[in-house]
Amino acid sequence: MKRILLIITFLAAAVTSFADDDIFSRPAEQALVVDNANAFTDEQHAALTEKLEAFNRETSTQILIYTTTDLHGYDIADFGQRLGEGWGVGQNGFDNGIVIVYKPKTDYESGRVTIQTGYGIESLIPDARCSWIINYKMIPHFRQNEIYEGIDEAVDACIAMTKGEFQPADQHIEHTAGDIAAIVFFLVFIVVTVLLALKFGKNHYTASGSSVYRSGTWHSSDWSSGGRSSGGGFSHSSFGGFGGGHFGGGGASGSW
């Protein structure tokens, strides 16, 4: 009898493992909005899909919205990271994918949400900003049962951040040591540039300043509007599937 129970337990564990593996395997039919929790109306689903596909065509950056009522025993951050990696959200080599996973609140469980970023997005949307989006753009809506509004505002914030258009005064993000060092370096650079201008004359300053600007990050950056520029080799066609991006666990999660 004990042997039979052990066999049954082993088979149940094996079936569960295979089912979990299947969740994180890239599906044959791919979409940027997968609403397993039925969180959206047909109109809301269509609006999100249109926005995400347009963003993908414009920048090649892919944002996956995934709702579920079952995390299969995984922490939601781990679930989101595995989903992004397994499905290959974003472009191979550029890793410009974002995964947003939403699990609704129930009578016996808190609601959960996570934003996971691909390697190429982590510098544009660092963990602190993911946390800000969740706490200030998503959860307040979720508490009012406004699921679409929370997801939609999160998508808008992610798009704005990848485009460099997100600079709210109330974002409540603490500066890291790296941020402070960058600011200090920039100020020193300005002071040195001004001193050189005063020393060598206006004409030299103009040429030097122009040269510095052209070699700066604004000009030489590979990113344009959140993804590679048109010169980076992407075709701006309609969404045809995930491109093979990779995820390393960057992002944040929250509950309510």
VOPAGU-2260 file (C-alpha; in pm, 1 decimal, decimal comma):
REM VOPAGU-2260
SITE   aa  ch    i         X         Y         Z
SITE  MET   A    0       0,0       0,0       0,0
SITE  LYS   A    1     282,2     239,4      90,2
SITE  ARG   A    2     451,5     158,6    -237,3
SITE  ILE   A    3     134,3     242,3    -429,8
SITE  LEU   A    4      99,9     573,4    -245,1
SITE  LEU   A    5     461,1     658,8    -326,7
SITE  ILE   A    6     401,8     583,4    -693,1
SITE  ILE   A    7      86,8     797,3    -699,2
SITE  THR   A    8     271,2    1084,2    -526,5
SITE  PHE   A    9     558,9    1059,7    -774,7
SITE  LEU   A   10     323,3    1058,7   -1073,0
SITE  ALA   A   11     129,3    1358,2    -937,1
SITE  ALA   A   12     451,8    1552,8    -886,7
SITE  ALA   A   13     566,5    1462,7   -1237,0
SITE  VAL   A   14     238,6    1576,6   -1392,0
SITE  THR   A   15     255,9    1906,2   -1199,0
SITE  SER   A   16     615,1    1960,3   -1312,3
SITE  PHE   A   17     525,6    1897,6   -1675,2
SITE  ALA   A   18     229,2    2136,0   -1647,6
SITE  ASP   A   19     452,5    2408,8   -1500,6
SITE  ASP   A   20     709,2    2359,5   -1775,2
SITE  ASP   A   21     433,0    2393,2   -2032,0
SITE  ILE   A   22     324,4    2729,7   -1886,1
SITE  PHE   A   23     670,7    2875,5   -1939,6
SITE  SER   A   24     719,2    2726,6   -2286,6
SITE  ARG   A   25     658,1    2964,6   -2574,2
SITE  PRO   A   26     302,2    2909,2   -2698,9
SITE  ALA   A   27     222,7    2837,5   -3061,8
SITE  GLU   A   28     -24,7    3127,2   -3072,4
SITE  GLN   A   29     141,8    3436,2   -2930,8
SITE  ALA   A   30     -15,7    3761,0   -2816,7
SITE  LEU   A   31      82,9    4061,3   -2607,6
SITE  VAL   A   32    -230,8    4039,7   -2391,2
SITE  VAL   A   33    -314,0    3702,9   -2232,5
SITE  ASP   A   34    -616,1    3739,5   -2006,1
SITE  ASN   A   35    -657,1    3404,3   -1831,0
SITE  ALA   A   36    -823,6    3574,4   -1532,6
SITE  ASN   A   37   -1089,5    3743,7   -1748,3
SITE  ALA   A   38    -988,2    4078,7   -1601,5
SITE  PHE   A   39   -1075,5    4281,7   -1914,0
SITE  THR   A   40   -1380,8    4338,8   -2128,0
SITE  ASP   A   41   -1349,3    4271,7   -2500,7
SITE  GLU   A   42   -1311,4    4644,8   -2564,1
SITE  GLN   A   43   -1041,9    4680,4   -2298,5
SITE  HIS   A   44    -857,2    4375,4   -2430,7
SITE  ALA   A   45    -864,6    4521,2   -2782,6
SITE  ALA   A   46    -746,2    4864,6   -2665,2
SITE  LEU   A   47    -449,9    4718,7   -2473,8
SITE  THR   A   48    -356,8    4494,2   -2764,5
SITE  GLU   A   49    -366,4    4784,4   -3011,7
SITE  LYS   A   50    -149,3    5002,3   -2786,2
SITE  LEU   A   51     110,1    4729,6   -2722,6
SITE  GLU   A   52     130,6    4623,0   -3086,7
SITE  ALA   A   53     175,5    4984,6   -3195,7
SITE  PHE   A   54     454,5    5028,5   -2940,9
SITE  ASN   A   55     617,5    4708,6   -3064,3
SITE  ARG   A   56     602,5    4827,4   -3426,0
SITE  GLU   A   57     745,0    5165,8   -3333,6
SITE  THR   A   58    1029,9    5054,5   -3108,9
SITE  SER   A   59    1055,6    4671,0   -3120,7
SITE  THR   A   60    1010,4    4674,0   -2741,3
SITE  GLN   A   61     753,8    4415,8   -2634,0
SITE  ILE   A   62     529,9    4443,3   -2327,5
SITE  LEU   A   63     340,5    4128,1   -2228,0
SITE  ILE   A   64      29,8    4159,6   -2009,9
SITE  TYR   A   65     -51,2    3826,8   -1844,3
SITE  THR   A   66    -337,0    3773,5   -1599,8
SITE  THR   A   67    -386,4    3449,3   -1410,6
SITE  THR   A   68    -574,9    3306,6   -1116,3
SITE  ASP   A   69    -306,2    3044,9   -1047,3
SITE  LEU   A   70      66,9    3102,2    -996,8
SITE  HIS   A   71     123,7    2726,0    -960,1
SITE  GLY   A   72     312,3    2767,8    -635,6
SITE  TYR   A   73     558,8    3024,9    -767,4
SITE  ASP   A   74     627,0    3365,6    -619,2
SITE  ILE   A   75     479,1    3613,0    -865,6
SITE  ALA   A   76     817,2    3773,2    -943,4
SITE  ASP   A   77     965,7    3431,3   -1019,7
SITE  PHE   A   78     659,4    3347,4   -1227,6
SITE  GLY   A   79     694,3    3667,4   -1431,4
SITE  GLN   A   80    1066,6    3621,6   -1483,9
SITE  ARG   A   81    1022,1    3260,2   -1596,9
SITE  LEU   A   82     739,2    3362,4   -1828,0
SITE  GLY   A   83     942,2    3638,3   -1991,9
SITE  GLU   A   84    1247,5    3415,3   -2032,0
SITE  GLY   A   85    1055,6    3111,2   -2151,3
SITE  TRP   A   86     839,6    3301,3   -2400,0
SITE  GLY   A   87    1130,1    3517,7   -2517,1
SITE  VAL   A   88     956,5    3853,2   -2470,2
SITE  GLY   A   89    1163,3    4125,0   -2640,2
SITE  GLN   A   90    1426,9    4094,7   -2909,8
SITE  ASN   A   91    1714,8    3847,3   -2904,7
SITE  GLY   A   92    2039,7    4030,7   -2839,4
SITE  PHE   A   93    1865,3    4344,7   -2714,1
SITE  ASP   A   94    1645,0    4191,2   -2442,1
SITE  ASN   A   95    1395,9    4478,4   -2458,7
SITE  GLY   A   96    1099,6    4300,2   -2307,8
SITE  ILE   A   97     867,6    4381,9   -2017,2
SITE  VAL   A   98     629,9    4138,8   -1848,1
SITE  ILE   A   99     339,2    4250,2   -1628,2
SITE  VAL   A  100     165,9    3967,6   -1439,7
SITE  TYR   A  101    -159,6    4032,1   -1253,8
SITE  LYS   A  102    -330,3    3792,1   -1013,2
SITE  PRO   A  103    -667,5    3909,4    -876,4
SITE  LYS   A  104    -755,4    3932,4    -509,5
SITE  THR   A  105    -983,3    3664,8    -368,2
SITE  ASP   A  106   -1166,5    3609,7     -40,7
SITE  TYR   A  107    -873,1    3411,9      93,5
SITE  GLU   A  108    -571,2    3553,8     -91,2
SITE  SER   A  109    -425,0    3899,9    -150,6
SITE  GLY   A  110    -405,1    4030,0    -502,6
SITE  ARG   A  111     -56,8    4030,9    -653,2
SITE  VAL   A  112     118,8    4204,9    -938,6
SITE  THR   A  113     471,4    4215,2   -1074,4
SITE  ILE   A  114     666,1    4403,1   -1340,9
SITE  GLN   A  115     967,3    4213,5   -1474,0
SITE  THR   A  116    1216,4    4376,8   -1710,3
SITE  GLY   A  117    1452,1    4226,7   -1966,0
SITE  TYR   A  118    1824,2    4291,8   -1941,3
SITE  GLY   A  119    1805,6    4574,2   -2195,1
SITE  ILE   A  120    1525,2    4750,7   -2008,6
SITE  GLU   A  121    1670,9    4738,1   -1656,3
SITE  SER   A  122    1867,3    5062,6   -1700,4
SITE  LEU   A  123    1562,4    5243,3   -1841,0
SITE  ILE   A  124    1314,2    5113,0   -1583,4
SITE  PRO   A  125    1518,7    5018,4   -1274,4
SITE  ASP   A  126    1366,4    4830,5    -983,4
SITE  ALA   A  127    1277,4    5148,6    -794,5
SITE  ARG   A  128    1072,1    5276,4   -1086,0
SITE  CYS   A  129     895,4    4942,3   -1123,5
SITE  SER   A  130     803,6    4968,7    -756,8
SITE  TRP   A  131     680,6    5326,2    -809,5
SITE  ILE   A  132     455,4    5220,3   -1097,0
SITE  ILE   A  133     306,7    4939,8    -889,6
SITE  ASN   A  134     247,8    5144,5    -575,3
SITE  TYR   A  135     128,8    5470,6    -733,6
SITE  LYS   A  136     -22,0    5371,5   -1069,2
SITE  MET   A  137    -157,2    5020,9   -1022,7
SITE  ILE   A  138    -253,3    4926,1    -667,7
SITE  PRO   A  139    -468,1    5238,8    -602,5
SITE  HIS   A  140    -680,8    5138,7    -903,3
SITE  PHE   A  141    -683,1    4771,2    -810,8
SITE  ARG   A  142    -819,1    4856,6    -467,2
SITE  GLN   A  143   -1114,2    5018,3    -645,2
SITE  ASN   A  144   -1150,4    4712,6    -870,5
SITE  GLU   A  145   -1035,3    4922,1   -1166,4
SITE  ILE   A  146    -811,9    4655,7   -1317,8
SITE  TYR   A  147    -792,2    4787,8   -1671,7
SITE  GLU   A  148    -717,0    5141,8   -1552,9
SITE  GLY   A  149    -429,1    5021,3   -1335,8
SITE  ILE   A  150    -278,6    4807,8   -1610,9
SITE  ASP   A  151    -325,9    5078,7   -1872,3
SITE  GLU   A  152    -154,4    5343,5   -1658,9
SITE  ALA   A  153     132,1    5102,9   -1591,7
SITE  VAL   A  154     174,6    5047,2   -1964,9
SITE  ASP   A  155     174,4    5423,3   -2028,1
SITE  ALA   A  156     437,4    5473,0   -1757,1
SITE  CYS   A  157     659,0    5197,4   -1900,2
SITE  ILE   A  158     632,4    5345,0   -2248,7
SITE  ALA   A  159     714,6    5694,5   -2121,4
SITE  MET   A  160    1013,4    5568,8   -1922,6
SITE  THR   A  161    1163,0    5381,5   -2215,8
SITE  LYS   A  162    1122,9    5697,1   -2423,6
SITE  GLY   A  163    1288,4    5912,2   -2159,7
SITE  GLU   A  164     971,4    6119,5   -2116,3
SITE  PHE   A  165     900,9    6026,9   -1753,8
SITE  GLN   A  166    1023,7    6286,6   -1501,3
SITE  PRO   A  167     744,9    6350,5   -1246,8
SITE  ALA   A  168     830,2    6564,4    -945,9
SITE  ASP   A  169     650,1    6322,5    -714,0
SITE  GLN   A  170     798,8    5994,2    -825,7
SITE  HIS   A  171     949,3    5932,5    -476,6
SITE  ILE   A  172    1250,2    5743,7    -607,2
SITE  GLU   A  173    1560,8    5762,9    -394,0
SITE  HIS   A  174    1887,1    5840,0    -567,4
SITE  THR   A  175    2136,0    5557,1    -559,8
SITE  ALA   A  176    2509,3    5606,4    -512,9
SITE  GLY   A  177    2548,0    5563,3    -887,4
SITE  ASP   A  178    2294,9    5839,3    -955,2
SITE  ILE   A  179    2475,7    6077,4    -721,2
SITE  ALA   A  180    2813,4    5993,2    -875,1
SITE  ALA   A  181    2675,0    6060,4   -1223,3
SITE  ILE   A  182    2537,7    6398,3   -1113,1
SITE  VAL   A  183    2869,1    6496,1    -953,8
SITE  PHE   A  184    3058,2    6387,2   -1265,1
SITE  PHE   A  185    2825,5    6592,8   -1485,4
SITE  LEU   A  186    2869,4    6903,9   -1270,9
SITE  VAL   A  187    3247,2    6863,1   -1274,2
SITE  PHE   A  188    3236,1    6823,0   -1650,3
SITE  ILE   A  189    3039,6    7146,8   -1688,8
SITE  VAL   A  190    3281,3    7338,5   -1465,6
SITE  VAL   A  191    3585,4    7204,8   -1652,7
SITE  THR   A  192    3426,5    7284,9   -1988,0
SITE  VAL   A  193    3353,4    7643,1   -1883,5
SITE  LEU   A  194    3708,0    7690,4   -1751,5
SITE  LEU   A  195    3854,3    7558,0   -2076,1
SITE  ALA   A  196    3627,5    7789,8   -2271,1
SITE  LEU   A  197    3748,2    8088,1   -2074,7
SITE  LYS   A  198    4107,9    7984,1   -2120,7
SITE  PHE   A  199    4116,0    7898,7   -2490,0
SITE  GLY   A  200    3851,1    8128,9   -2628,7
SITE  LYS   A  201    3500,5    8124,1   -2761,1
SITE  ASN   A  202    3572,8    7956,9   -3094,4
SITE  HIS   A  203    3748,9    7661,8   -2936,7
SITE  TYR   A  204    3473,6    7624,2   -2676,5
SITE  THR   A  205    3205,8    7609,3   -2945,8
SITE  ALA   A  206    3386,3    7339,8   -3139,5
SITE  SER   A  207    3476,5    7142,9   -2829,1
SITE  GLY   A  208    3128,2    7165,8   -2684,9
SITE  SER   A  209    2975,4    7049,2   -3012,1
SITE  SER   A  210    3214,5    6758,0   -3032,8
SITE  VAL   A  211    3137,7    6652,6   -2678,6
SITE  TYR   A  212    2764,4    6666,4   -2742,8
SITE  ARG   A  213    2791,0    6459,8   -3059,0
SITE  SER   A  214    2985,8    6190,8   -2876,3
SITE  GLY   A  215    2751,2    6190,8   -2576,9
SITE  THR   A  216    2486,9    5939,9   -2488,0
SITE  TRP   A  217    2204,4    6128,4   -2656,4
SITE  HIS   A  218    2367,0    6092,8   -2997,1
SITE  SER   A  219    2547,7    5762,1   -2967,4
SITE  SER   A  220    2283,1    5570,7   -2774,1
SITE  ASP   A  221    2143,5    5263,0   -2950,5
SITE  TRP   A  222    1802,7    5326,3   -2790,6
SITE  SER   A  223    1537,4    5534,0   -2959,7
SITE  SER   A  224    1189,5    5563,5   -2810,8
SITE  GLY   A  225    1248,7    5270,8   -2581,6
SITE  GLY   A  226    1390,6    5029,9   -2839,3
SITE  ARG   A  227    1657,6    5021,2   -3107,3
SITE  SER   A  228    1647,9    5295,1   -3362,6
SITE  SER   A  229    1555,7    5214,4   -3721,1
SITE  GLY   A  230    1924,9    5185,3   -3793,5
SITE  GLY   A  231    1955,5    4901,3   -3545,2
SITE  GLY   A  232    1822,3    4640,4   -3784,6
SITE  PHE   A  233    1465,3    4596,5   -3663,1
SITE  SER   A  234    1180,4    4583,9   -3908,4
SITE  HIS   A  235     882,5    4778,3   -3785,0
SITE  SER   A  236     623,8    4524,8   -3895,6
SITE  SER   A  237     311,9    4422,9   -3707,6
SITE  PHE   A  238     346,5    4191,1   -3411,0
SITE  GLY   A  239     452,1    3852,1   -3539,1
SITE  GLY   A  240     562,7    3683,8   -3220,1
SITE  PHE   A  241     817,7    3716,7   -2943,4
SITE  GLY   A  242    1175,1    3776,1   -3049,5
SITE  GLY   A  243    1376,8    3573,4   -2799,5
SITE  GLY   A  244    1460,5    3829,7   -2530,9
SITE  HIS   A  245    1614,3    3735,4   -2196,0
SITE  PHE   A  246    1533,1    3825,2   -1836,0
SITE  GLY   A  247    1754,6    3833,1   -1528,5
SITE  GLY   A  248    1512,1    3908,1   -1246,5
SITE  GLY   A  249    1498,3    4288,1   -1264,4
SITE  GLY   A  250    1172,4    4444,0   -1154,6
SITE  ALA   A  251     940,3    4468,7    -854,8
SITE  SER   A  252     621,5    4321,8    -711,2
SITE  GLY   A  253     335,0    4430,0    -488,2
SITE  SER   A  254      15,1    4310,8    -322,9
SITE  TRP   A  255    -309,4    4457,2    -189,7
